[in-house]
Amino acid sequence: MSNESKVNHLLSYFDLITKECFLGYQYRKVRHQLYIGDDDVPTNLLKLYFSKPFEGRADLDYLKAAFIHKYIKNESALELVHNNVEKEGIKVMYDYMHTTEDEFSVYSILDYHKCLYSFSPFPENAGRIRNNDVYLPGTGTELTEWRYIFRELRELKIETEELFELGINLKNVLEPDDTYLNNLFDYIEKSVILKCKLIKVHPFIDGNGRTIRCLLNKLFETAGIPPVYIREKERTEYHRAMNQANCEGNYDEIIQFYHYKICDSIVELDINEQLKEELKYGKVKKIL
């Protein structure tokens, strides 16, 4: 067997093991056998998935295409959005985000917000920083006073740009090793914390969650991490973790939550889509 054949054989075997592990994860999750004392499960699964060379993973454009429809449906349910104008705005926002590969800063949220409300009756108000104080009832979160919003964004500008550069470097790693995995988990943690900080700044009157989650997905995709979306049934868990982060300064639960969500996206956007293709061509008998 040639060296090239050996490499392809190992990649095929690795791919099979990865699929089986993630399908096992999916099997346990749908039967509510996860999220209870299994904190190491998503970490180990992500280490397995991201140990695979990039050429052995799903193409990111493929993941984006699978993501858009599911994201709009779930994000609308999460935010209780029933207005087709806003649903169409979510699509425009992500189309814009995906077509601006090299243009990114903390101020990108202004453009994302403008896209989100591009079909609203008063689109000229989209992308504008609020000029009054707002509150999140029942959360206890102290949001930034409107007069300090630009100051807070300026302070987060360098942090955001450094993360973006790190994400580009991570995506360019051809042979993942322990250093790469450590940097990847550090990147995920810092991206989620940045997202929490921006939620506390709360720059807009409305649409902050959707806009800032778009920025988080931009950071994820920059590093080759599948984009994520939160299901309606996960709203309570998500809000609890966010409140712990923003009221107590404890980010452990929200970081763990996103570890699970990345695993979910790998299953739903990559592995299940692969299995559908294999099923179409008679390579597998069923999907779990």
C-alpha positions in Angstrom: 0.0 0.0 0.0 1.4 3.4 -1.0 1.9 6.2 1.6 -1.0 8.1 0.0 -3.3 5.1 0.3 -2.3 4.6 3.9 -3.1 8.3 4.6 -6.5 8.0 2.9 -7.2 4.8 4.8 -6.4 6.4 8.1 -8.5 9.4 7.3 -11.5 7.1 6.4 -11.1 5.2 9.6 -10.8 8.4 11.6 -13.9 9.8 9.9 -15.8 6.6 10.8 -14.8 6.8 14.4 -15.7 10.5 14.6 -19.1 9.9 13.1 -19.9 7.1 15.5 -18.8 9.2 18.5 -21.0 12.1 17.5 -24.0 9.9 16.6 -23.6 8.4 20.0 -23.7 11.9 21.5 -26.8 12.7 19.4 -28.5 9.4 20.6 -27.9 10.3 24.2 -28.9 13.9 23.8 -32.3 13.2 22.3 -33.0 10.8 25.1 -32.1 13.5 27.7 -29.1 11.6 28.9 -26.7 14.6 28.5 -26.2 17.9 30.3 -26.0 16.1 33.6 -22.5 15.7 35.0 -21.1 15.2 31.5 -18.9 18.3 31.3 -16.1 16.4 29.6 -18.2 15.0 26.8 -18.3 18.0 24.5 -14.6 18.8 25.3 -13.5 15.3 24.2 -15.7 15.3 21.2 -14.4 18.7 20.0 -10.8 17.5 20.5 -11.6 14.5 18.4 -13.2 16.5 15.6 -10.7 19.2 15.4 -7.8 16.8 15.6 -8.7 15.8 12.0 -6.8 17.6 9.3 -8.8 20.4 7.6 -8.9 18.5 4.3 -10.8 15.7 6.1 -13.5 18.0 7.5 -16.6 19.4 5.8 -16.0 22.5 3.6 -17.1 25.6 5.5 -19.2 26.8 2.6 -21.1 23.5 2.8 -21.7 24.1 6.5 -22.9 27.7 5.8 -25.4 26.5 3.3 -26.8 23.9 5.7 -26.8 26.5 8.5 -28.8 29.4 7.0 -32.3 27.8 6.9 -32.0 26.1 10.3 -30.6 29.3 11.9 -33.5 31.5 10.7 -36.1 29.1 11.9 -34.5 28.6 15.4 -33.3 32.1 15.9 -36.8 33.4 15.2 -38.3 31.0 17.6 -35.7 31.9 20.3 -36.5 35.6 20.0 -40.2 35.0 19.6 -40.1 36.7 16.1 -43.2 36.0 14.0 -42.7 38.9 11.6 -41.5 37.8 8.1 -39.8 41.2 7.7 -37.4 40.4 10.6 -37.0 36.8 9.4 -35.9 38.1 6.0 -33.6 40.5 7.8 -31.8 37.6 9.5 -31.1 36.0 6.1 -29.8 39.3 4.8 -27.6 39.8 7.9 -25.9 36.4 7.4 -25.6 36.7 3.7 -23.8 40.0 4.4 -21.6 38.5 7.1 -20.6 35.6 4.8 -19.6 37.9 2.0 -17.4 40.2 4.0 -14.6 37.7 4.8 -11.8 40.3 5.4 -13.8 43.2 6.8 -14.4 42.8 10.5 -14.2 44.7 13.7 -16.4 45.3 16.8 -18.2 48.0 14.7 -19.3 45.3 12.3 -22.3 44.9 14.6 -23.6 48.2 13.2 -23.7 46.8 9.7 -25.2 43.5 10.9 -27.9 45.4 12.7 -28.6 47.6 9.6 -29.1 44.3 7.6 -31.3 42.8 10.3 -33.8 45.7 10.0 -33.3 46.4 6.3 -36.9 45.5 5.5 -38.4 47.3 8.5 -40.8 50.3 8.0 -38.1 52.7 9.1 -34.8 51.2 7.9 -33.0 54.5 8.4 -33.0 53.8 12.2 -31.2 50.5 11.7 -27.6 50.3 12.7 -27.9 53.3 15.1 -26.6 53.2 18.6 -29.4 53.8 21.2 -29.7 57.2 22.8 -31.6 56.2 25.9 -31.2 53.7 28.7 -32.8 50.2 28.5 -33.3 47.3 30.9 -33.6 43.6 30.8 -36.4 42.9 33.2 -36.0 39.9 35.5 -32.3 39.4 34.7 -30.6 41.7 37.2 -28.1 42.6 34.4 -26.7 46.1 34.6 -26.5 47.4 31.1 -24.2 50.2 29.9 -25.6 53.7 30.1 -26.3 55.0 26.6 -23.7 57.8 26.9 -20.9 55.3 27.5 -21.7 52.8 24.7 -19.1 54.2 22.2 -16.5 54.2 24.9 -17.2 50.5 25.7 -17.0 49.6 22.1 -13.7 51.4 21.6 -12.3 49.4 24.6 -13.4 46.1 23.0 -12.0 47.1 19.5 -8.5 45.8 20.0 -9.7 42.6 21.8 -12.0 41.9 18.8 -9.3 42.5 16.2 -6.8 40.3 18.1 -9.4 37.5 18.2 -10.1 37.8 14.5 -6.4 37.5 13.7 -6.1 34.5 15.9 -9.0 32.9 14.2 -7.4 33.4 10.8 -4.2 31.8 12.1 -6.1 28.8 13.6 -7.9 28.2 10.3 -4.5 28.1 8.5 -3.1 25.3 10.7 -2.8 22.3 8.4 -1.7 19.7 10.9 -3.6 20.1 14.2 -1.6 19.3 17.4 -2.0 19.8 21.1 -0.9 23.5 20.8 -3.5 24.0 18.2 -6.3 22.4 20.3 -5.3 24.5 23.3 -5.4 27.7 21.3 -8.7 26.7 19.8 -10.4 26.2 23.1 -8.9 29.4 24.3 -10.3 31.1 21.2 -13.8 29.7 21.8 -13.7 30.9 25.4 -12.5 34.4 24.6 -15.1 34.7 21.8 -17.9 33.7 24.1 -16.8 36.1 26.8 -16.6 38.9 24.2 -20.1 38.1 23.2 -21.3 38.4 26.8 -19.5 41.7 27.2 -21.3 43.1 24.1 -24.6 41.9 25.4 -24.0 44.0 28.6 -23.1 47.0 26.4 -26.4 46.4 24.6 -25.8 49.0 21.9 -29.2 48.9 20.3 -32.8 49.4 21.4 -33.7 46.0 19.9 -32.0 43.2 18.1 -28.9 43.0 20.3 -29.0 39.2 20.8 -29.4 38.4 17.1 -26.8 40.9 16.0 -24.2 39.9 18.6 -24.7 36.2 18.0 -24.0 36.9 14.4 -20.7 38.5 15.4 -19.9 35.3 17.5 -20.6 33.1 14.5 -18.4 35.3 12.4 -15.6 34.6 14.9 -16.4 30.9 14.9 -16.4 30.6 11.1 -13.1 32.6 10.9 -11.4 29.9 12.8 -13.1 27.0 10.9 -15.6 26.3 13.7 -19.1 25.5 12.5 -21.7 28.3 13.2 -24.2 27.6 15.9 -27.8 28.3 16.6 -29.9 28.0 19.8 -33.1 26.1 19.8 -36.3 27.4 21.4 -36.3 24.7 24.0 -32.8 25.8 25.1 -33.9 29.3 25.9 -34.1 28.9 29.6 -30.7 27.2 29.9 -29.2 29.8 27.6 -30.6 32.8 29.6 -29.6 31.2 32.9 -26.0 30.8 31.7 -26.0 34.4 30.3 -27.3 35.8 33.6 -24.6 34.0 35.5 -22.0 35.4 33.2 -23.3 39.0 33.2 -24.5 39.3 36.8 -21.8 37.2 38.6 -18.9 37.4 36.2 -18.8 33.6 36.0 -18.5 32.4 32.4 -18.1 28.7 33.0 -21.7 27.7 32.3 -22.1 29.8 29.1 -18.7 28.5 27.7 -19.8 25.0 28.4 -23.2 25.7 26.8 -21.4 26.8 23.6 -19.2 23.7 23.7 -22.4 21.7 23.5 -23.8 23.9 20.7 -20.7 23.5 18.6 -21.1 19.7 19.0 -24.7 20.0 18.0 -23.7 21.9 14.8 -21.1 19.4 13.9 -23.8 16.7 14.1 -26.6 18.6 12.4 -24.7 20.5 9.8 -21.9 18.1 9.0 -22.3 14.5 10.0 -26.1 14.2 9.5 -25.8 16.0 6.1 -23.0 13.5 5.1 -25.2 10.6 6.1 -28.1 12.0 4.1 -25.8 12.0 1.0 -24.6 8.5 1.8 -28.2 7.4 2.3 -29.1 8.9 -1.1 -26.5 6.8 -2.8 -27.2 3.6 -0.8 -24.1 3.7 1.4 -25.9 3.5 4.7 -29.2 2.0 5.7 -30.5 4.6 8.2 -29.7 7.8 10.2 -30.1 7.8 13.9 
